[in-house]
């Protein structure tokens, strides 16, 4: 097992911390959403309080072939300094003499931020020599960037080889790993997975992995229509992946073999166009008129799913129930979020929300602080649910 952050003393040490500061900037190059920076504050403050020297490294955006001013982490410094309440030094490079000069100038308890890692193509290619150059900036390595843990990049996986004993998860990574493990290996049953989103193709591996780990799976979103059509239902112009109809039948058979309750919507809110202003009505999900499409789950499905959720002790939610970005088709997703909040507050359920759209939904509906944990990692979360050990996690554990 790696060191636990709480039991490690950073006194007098340079802590090289991989964070995920890939945050949105406006046209003035100001941070417009500091969620990812705030997520790292607890780890940074622990190192500072110990008397360690914090050296932060991150990527920002997708620069092509070298430095680009709009992707410089220089623009992030004011937001980091404001959230930490201390000055933050900035290095114009992440390796070499410019980086070392700033790092060597740090006193105990001080913080520096290195320039964008992706200004070097060696970062994404996982180059070992580049990882070694980065490692020169620290005495101990801390990975607190769950959002990039599924990438075998130099700063997220390869660099750990240069710290055979002094390598740790930050608090954010610890929480993410514990939360996912709590769902996938839970003894608090029944365990229910709510899987939504537009396409079955992106969720096949997740569904297959969950069959051995949960008692209930609730399907919603556009992906439901492939299952309905596979059973002979009429879904009109709803989204269907024709090439996956046979796979949908196989997944339903697998759930029966494994004794997992696989729930599909029974009704839908349908529309005659893909717009919030479209004509809409309730309809059986297997009897949608030819010119109409399903854009949300209906009230009967909401009632059924809510009942299952409130009788569950561990719940995972990945993917919305409909096109929640359009207010007229957001009710199903909102109702599921409210049911999770109720299960958390009144039933003591552990509720984990992960995946970009689900996280966006609970934030939009003001429910993020009413569930047990909201994951910060989209792709990393999905790969974890598929049963894949992420490179950034394996690098610390092994």
N, C-alpha and C positions, 0 to 999 in steps of 0.2 A: 504493500500500500504506500502511496506517496505521503509526504508530510501533510498534515492539516495546517491550514494557514494560522489558526488560532494558537497552535502549539509551537510555531516557528518564530524565532527572534531575528529580526532584520537589522538589529543594531550594528551600525558601522558598515553595513553591506550595501552594495549597489544592486538593487532589485530591477532586473530587466523585465518589464511587464508588457505582454502582448494584449492590447485592448482592441475593441472594435469601435473606433471613432469614425466609421464610415457614415457620416451624418449628412442630411440635406442642407444645402446652402442656397440663399437667394441670390439675386443678380448683383447685390452688393457684397457677396461672398461672406454673409453672416449666417450663423447657424440658426435654422428655423425649427429644429426639433432636437432637443438635447437629451432625449431618453437614453440613448446608448452611452453617453458620457456619464449621466447620473448613475447608470447601472454599475459603473466601475469605481465610483467614489469610495464605497465602503472598503474595498481592497486597498486603494491608494492611501486612504487615511490610516489603515492598520499599519502599513509600512512606515509612513511618516511618524506615527505615534511611537513606534519601536525605535526610532532614530535611524531608519534606513534612508537610502538615497534612491528616489524613484526615477527610473528611466522608462518612459512610455514609448511604445512603438505601435503603429497602426498603418492601415492602408486607407485611402480615400478615393472613391470613384474608380474609373478604369482608364488611367492614362495610357496613351499609345506610344511606346518606343522611347520613353524618357520623361524628364521633368516637364510639367505643364503648370503654369502659375495658378490656374483655377482649381487644381487639385492639391495645392500645397497645404500641408497641415498647419502652416503658419496662421491660416484663417481660423483655426479651431482654438488657438491659444487663449483668446479672451474668454470664451465659454468655459474652458477647463479651469482657468484661473478663478473665474467667478464662482463656479460650483465648489471648488476646493477652498476658496478663501485665502489663497496664497499666490505669490508670483510663480509663473511657470516659464522656465528658460526654454529657448527653442534652438535646435541644431539644424543648420541648413542642409544636412545630409544625415543618413542613418548609419553610415559606416565611415571608416577612415578618420583622418585628422580632424575634420570639422566636428564630427560627432564626439570624438574623444576629448576635444578641447572643452566642449560644453559639459560632458559627463564628468570629466576630471575636476571641473570647477564647482561641482555640487558639494554642499555641506550636508551633514546629517539632517534629515527631515525635509530636504528640498526636493523639487520636482523639475524634470526636464522632459520635453517632447521631441522625439526625433522626426526628421522629414519622412514623407510618404514612402513606405516600403516598396510600393509598386512602381516607383520611378526606376527600379531595376527589374529587368525581365527575370532575373535569377530568383526573385521572390516566388513568383507563381510556378516556376519550373522546379522548385524545391532544391536549388543548387546547394550542395554541402559546403563549398568554399565560402559562398555568400553567407550562409547560416553561421559559419565560424567567425566571419567578420562581425556580424551582428552580436555574437556571443561575447566579443571582447568588451562590450559595453556593460556587462553585468557579472556579478558574483553568484547570483541566484536567479533562476528563471521562473516567472509566474505567468501562466496562461489564463487570462480572464476573458477570452474572446470566443464565447460559445458560437456566435454567428458564423465564424470561419473555421470551426473545429472539424468540419467535414472536408476541408481542403488540406492536402498534404504539401503545404507551402513551406518555404524555408523558415519562416518565423512562427509557424503554428505547430510543426511536427519535427522537422529535421533538426532544428536548433536544440531540442531537448537532449540530443546525443552529447552535446558539449557540457551538459550539467548532469552527470550520471547520478549524483545524490541530491543536489540542491535544485529540485524542480517541483513545482507545486501548482495546484489549481487555485485561482482566485475565488473569492466568495461567490461571484456570479456563476462561474463554471461549476463549483461545488453544488450550488442550488439546482442548476439545470440537470446535472448528472443524477442527483438524488431524486428529483421530481420525476424524471423519465423512468428511472429504476423503480420508483414507487408504483408507477402505473404498470409497467411491464412485468413486475415480479411481486404483485400485491397479494397479501393474504387477507386484505380487507375486501371481502366479496359481498355482493356481486360487483364485478368490474364492468363498466359500460364504456364503449368507445362510440363517439358520435363522429361520423366521417362524412364530410360534405365536399363542396367544391364542384367544379364544372365537369371534370373528366375522370372516368374510371381508370384510364391508362396511367395517371400519375399516382394512383392509390392502390394498385394491384398488390405490390410487394408489402405494403402496410397491412392491407386486409389479410393477406396470407399469414403474415407473422402474428397478427393479433388473434387469429383463430385458436392458438394454443394458450392464450393469455387472458382472454376476457370471456364473460358469460353472455354479454349482449353487444350487438353492433347496430347502431341506428344510422341508416343511410339517408342523406338529403342532398340538396343542390342538383345541378345539372346531371351529375353522374347517375342519379336515380333512374333517369329515363331509359338508359341502356338496359338496366335490370328489368324495367317494366316491359319494354318492347321485346326483350328476350323471352318473356313469358307469354307473348302474344298480345300484349296490351297495345292500344292505339294512343300514340303520344303526339300526334299532329306534327307541328314544325319544331318540337322541342329538340334540344341537343341530344344526339345519339351517336355513339361510336360503333358503327355497323360491324367493324372488324373485331369488336370485343363482345358481341352477343353470346358467342359460345363460351367465352371466358366468364361472363356473368353467370351463366348456367352452372359452370364448374364451381364458381365461388359459393353459389347457393347450395350446391351439393356438398361442398366441403364443410360448410357451416352445419349442415345436418349430421354429417359424419362425426364432427367434433363436438356435437351437442351445444353449439352456440346459437343463440336466438338472433337471427338476422332479420331486422325490421326494415321494411320498405314503406314509403309514404302511400297512403290510401287515397288522398285527395290533394289537389293542387290549386293554387291561384294562377289562372291562365290569362294570357293577353293576346291581342290580335296584332301586336307589333312590339319590338324590343325597345320600348321607351316608357318612361314613367307616366306619360300622359295617355298611354294606350287604353282602349276599352279592356275591362278585366272582369272576371267572374270566377266563382268556385266551381270545381268540376272533379269528378272521379279521375284519378290520375291515369287510369287505363282506358279512359273514354274521352280523350281530348279531341275536339273537332280538327279537321285537316288543316285549316288556315290559322290555327291558334297554337300557342306555345306555353309551356309551364315555366313560371319564373319564381315560384315560391311554394313551400309546402302549405297545405290547407289546414283549417282549424281542427279537423278530426285527427290528422297526423300530429299536430301540436299537442293535443290532449293525450294521445297515446304515448308520445315520446316523453312528455312531462311526467307521466305516471312511472315510466321505466326509470327515468333520471332520479325521481324522488325516492325510489326504492333501491338505489345504488349507493355503495359506500366509497367507490373509487371511480372517477369519471375523467375521461380524456375527450377533449373536443378539438377536432382538426377539420376546418372547412365549413363555410357558411351553408345555410339551408336554402338560400335563394339569392337573387340579385339584390343584396341588401343596400347597395349603393343608391338604388332607386327607392325612395320612401314608400311607394305603394307596394313594394315587393320585399320589404324589410321585416315584416311582422313575424315570420317564421323564425328567422335568425334571432331577432330580439327576444322572442318567447323562450327559445332554447337557452339563451344567455341568462334570462331571468330565472329559469328553472335551475340552472347550475348555481346561481347565487343563492337561491332558496335551499337547495340541497346542502350547500356549504354552511349556511347560517343555522338552519334548523335541524339538519340530520347529521351534521358533523362529517360530511363526505369530504374526501380529498379531491379537488377539481383542478385539472391541469388544462390550460388552453394554449395551443401552439399552432404555428403556421400563419403566414402573413395576413390572410384575409380574416381568420378567426380573431387574431389579435387586434386587427383594425376594427372589427365589429365590437368587441368588448370595450375598446377604448372609446369608440363613437357613442356607444350606449351608456357610458359611465359605469361599467360593471367590472372594470379591471381590478379594483380593490375589493371586490365582493366574491372573487374566486380564490382558490388556494394559491395558485401560481400561474403567471403568464410567461411563457417562454419567449426569449429574445431572438431565438435562432430559427429562421424559416427552413432552409435546406438542411441545416444540421439536425433540426428536430425531426424532419421527415425521414432522414437516413437512420436516425436512432430508432424510430418506430418500425423501420424495416428490419431491425435487428443487426444493423451494421455497426461495428465498433469504429468510431470516428478516429481518423489519424491524430487529431489534436488531443484526444483523450487517451488513446493508446500510448502516445509518446510520453505522457506523464506517468501512466500506470505501470509501464513495463521498463 
